[in-house]
Amino acid sequence: MLRAQRILVTGAAGRVGFPIARALAAQGNTVFGLARYRDPTHLDKVLAAGIHPVVGDLHGADFADLPDGITHVFHAGAALGAETADWEFALEVNALSTGRLMRAVASTCRGFVYCSTGSTYAYQGPRPLREDDPPGIHTTGNYSFSKVAGEAVVRHTALEHSLPATIIRICSTYGPEGGAPWDRIARMLAGEEIALHPDAPNRYHPIHEDDYVRLGIRALEVATVPALVVNWGGSETVSAEEYLAYAGELCGVEPRVVYRADAWTPLWPEVTKMHAVLGRCEVPWRDGFRRMLEARCPERLVG
Ligand SMILES: NC(=O)c1ccc[n+]([C@@H]2O[C@H](COP(=O)([O-])OP(=O)(O)OC[C@H]3O[C@@H](n4cnc5c(N)ncnc54)[C@H](OP(=O)(O)O)[C@@H]3O)[C@@H](O)[C@H]2O)c1
């Protein structure tokens, strides 16, 4: 277990970064949380969790003012959604800046985790995606392109600076902070249609916060040169159709699923390598989803 280390978490108020930064601080590490803190309430959130905020923008950063002696970095900060509309902006924030960050900490850092995404894979049809499957640009456009580039930068810089790194290809986190499954459930609760890919059922491996905190910290510990590349999701295969039906049952709502060719392709990761290097997940998906709904919309629960 990591203790008494000096750990930088970027994207420290976000869905992935915050619970990991909070857990690292609670287990006796000095944790610095970098973000722009566009939402000022996020500063209070990280301060309350014992995280030292570092206000900064990854875009154009030279990282000259980072705290000294950083031993580990969990790099979750990234351009997402509308911010990736400009491909050069996405490339700078999600790839080029990562190389400069790695170089800035290389002399003291023993483990660097880069949050990549299952969206870097070219869709392979209805089968699990393996770490050696080819990359592709799909419905998330510049975002997936910038993360493919980011992985290349991390692999290069890890070798160039002998900096142990782990690239985690995240596929669907969920929990009290939300995540892609919650986004779909929220649309269902608002009475909207949910667009899914025609290759039904749309299989995923949602990973609950309790598990992603544990596996995220483990990813810092097992980093290697050359960089380790590993899928990162839950241990169970669950389709979006199944979890929407279950959440609908708990909330007394019938999901209205429509199948559209332009919907996101399902992210169904092969997790054999993850089990070997990071461990297995422990939260059964139905328990996890119920807990997410209890945290995010207790007033909607009927079952
Ligand atoms: N959640 C998932 O299921 C999932 C799936 C695949 C990949 N990922 C990857 O996991 C990482 C975290 O995602 P998330 O879901 O936690 O996203 P999130 O909730 O949107 O958090 C992103 C964080 O990054 C910070 N950030 C964004 N742009 C920044 C910039 N230019 N400079 C400094 N900080 C910046 C944001 O804070 P400010 O806006 O205040 O700066 C926020 O704290 C990302 O790398 C993402 O690509 C997540």
Ligand as a Chemical Component Dictionary entry (heavy atoms), coordinates in Angstrom:
data_LIG
# 
_chem_comp.id                   LIG 
_chem_comp.type                 NON-POLYMER 
_chem_comp.pdbx_formal_charge   0 
_chem_comp.three_letter_code    LIG 
# 
loop_
_chem_comp_atom.comp_id 
_chem_comp_atom.atom_id 
_chem_comp_atom.alt_atom_id 
_chem_comp_atom.type_symbol 
_chem_comp_atom.charge 
_chem_comp_atom.model_Cartn_x 
_chem_comp_atom.model_Cartn_y 
_chem_comp_atom.model_Cartn_z 
_chem_comp_atom.pdbx_ordinal 
LIG N1  N1  N 0  -15.025 8.163  -16.432 1  
LIG C1  C1  C 0  -14.862 7.256  -17.391 2  
LIG O1  O1  O 0  -15.649 6.286  -17.510 3  
LIG C2  C2  C 0  -13.684 7.360  -18.328 4  
LIG C3  C3  C 0  -13.667 6.511  -19.448 5  
LIG C4  C4  C 0  -12.560 6.547  -20.283 6  
LIG C5  C5  C 0  -11.496 7.394  -20.008 7  
LIG N2  N2  N 1  -11.539 8.228  -18.932 8  
LIG C6  C6  C 0  -10.378 9.115  -18.694 9  
LIG O2  O2  O 0  -10.213 9.273  -17.292 10 
LIG C7  C7  C 0  -9.766  10.585 -16.994 11 
LIG C8  C8  C 0  -10.708 11.251 -15.997 12 
LIG O3  O3  O 0  -12.013 11.315 -16.559 13 
LIG P1  P1  P 0  -13.260 11.760 -15.691 14 
LIG O4  O4  O 0  -14.416 10.950 -16.137 15 
LIG O5  O5  O -1 -12.873 11.789 -14.251 16 
LIG O6  O6  O 0  -13.458 13.259 -16.236 17 
LIG P2  P2  P 0  -14.007 14.539 -15.443 18 
LIG O7  O7  O 0  -14.921 14.144 -14.342 19 
LIG O8  O8  O 0  -14.510 15.468 -16.498 20 
LIG O9  O9  O 0  -12.691 15.153 -14.805 21 
LIG C9  C9  C 0  -11.705 15.760 -15.600 22 
LIG C10 C10 C 0  -10.794 16.554 -14.686 23 
LIG O10 O10 O 0  -9.728  17.106 -15.476 24 
LIG C11 C11 C 0  -9.622  18.515 -15.184 25 
LIG N3  N3  N 0  -9.156  19.184 -16.405 26 
LIG C12 C12 C 0  -9.754  19.177 -17.609 27 
LIG N4  N4  N 0  -9.048  19.936 -18.481 28 
LIG C13 C13 C 0  -7.974  20.418 -17.792 29 
LIG C14 C14 C 0  -6.886  21.265 -18.136 30 
LIG N5  N5  N 0  -6.764  21.794 -19.356 31 
LIG N6  N6  N 0  -5.964  21.542 -17.189 32 
LIG C15 C15 C 0  -6.075  21.039 -15.928 33 
LIG N7  N7  N 0  -7.087  20.220 -15.550 34 
LIG C16 C16 C 0  -8.027  19.922 -16.474 35 
LIG C17 C17 C 0  -11.037 18.921 -14.777 36 
LIG O11 O11 O 0  -11.076 20.067 -13.942 37 
LIG P3  P3  P 0  -11.183 21.576 -14.539 38 
LIG O12 O12 O 0  -12.150 21.531 -15.677 39 
LIG O13 O13 O 0  -11.643 22.393 -13.390 40 
LIG O14 O14 O 0  -9.790  21.928 -14.973 41 
LIG C18 C18 C 0  -11.466 17.684 -13.958 42 
LIG O15 O15 O 0  -10.955 17.785 -12.641 43 
LIG C19 C19 C 0  -9.663  11.322 -18.322 44 
LIG O16 O16 O 0  -8.334  11.250 -18.764 45 
LIG C20 C20 C 0  -10.564 10.511 -19.246 46 
LIG O17 O17 O 0  -10.126 10.602 -20.578 47 
LIG C21 C21 C 0  -12.629 8.235  -18.096 48 
# 
loop_
_chem_comp_bond.comp_id 
_chem_comp_bond.atom_id_1 
_chem_comp_bond.atom_id_2 
_chem_comp_bond.value_order 
_chem_comp_bond.pdbx_ordinal 
LIG N1  C1  SING 1  
LIG C1  O1  DOUB 2  
LIG C1  C2  SING 3  
LIG C2  C3  SING 4  
LIG C2  C21 DOUB 5  
LIG C3  C4  DOUB 6  
LIG C4  C5  SING 7  
LIG C5  N2  DOUB 8  
LIG N2  C6  SING 9  
LIG N2  C21 SING 10 
LIG C6  O2  SING 11 
LIG C6  C20 SING 12 
LIG O2  C7  SING 13 
LIG C7  C8  SING 14 
LIG C7  C19 SING 15 
LIG C8  O3  SING 16 
LIG O3  P1  SING 17 
LIG P1  O4  DOUB 18 
LIG P1  O5  SING 19 
LIG P1  O6  SING 20 
LIG O6  P2  SING 21 
LIG P2  O7  DOUB 22 
LIG P2  O8  SING 23 
LIG P2  O9  SING 24 
LIG O9  C9  SING 25 
LIG C9  C10 SING 26 
LIG C10 O10 SING 27 
LIG C10 C18 SING 28 
LIG O10 C11 SING 29 
LIG C11 N3  SING 30 
LIG C11 C17 SING 31 
LIG N3  C12 SING 32 
LIG N3  C16 SING 33 
LIG C12 N4  DOUB 34 
LIG N4  C13 SING 35 
LIG C13 C14 SING 36 
LIG C13 C16 DOUB 37 
LIG C14 N5  SING 38 
LIG C14 N6  DOUB 39 
LIG N6  C15 SING 40 
LIG C15 N7  DOUB 41 
LIG N7  C16 SING 42 
LIG C17 O11 SING 43 
LIG C17 C18 SING 44 
LIG O11 P3  SING 45 
LIG P3  O12 DOUB 46 
LIG P3  O13 SING 47 
LIG P3  O14 SING 48 
LIG C18 O15 SING 49 
LIG C19 O16 SING 50 
LIG C19 C20 SING 51 
LIG C20 O17 SING 52 
# 
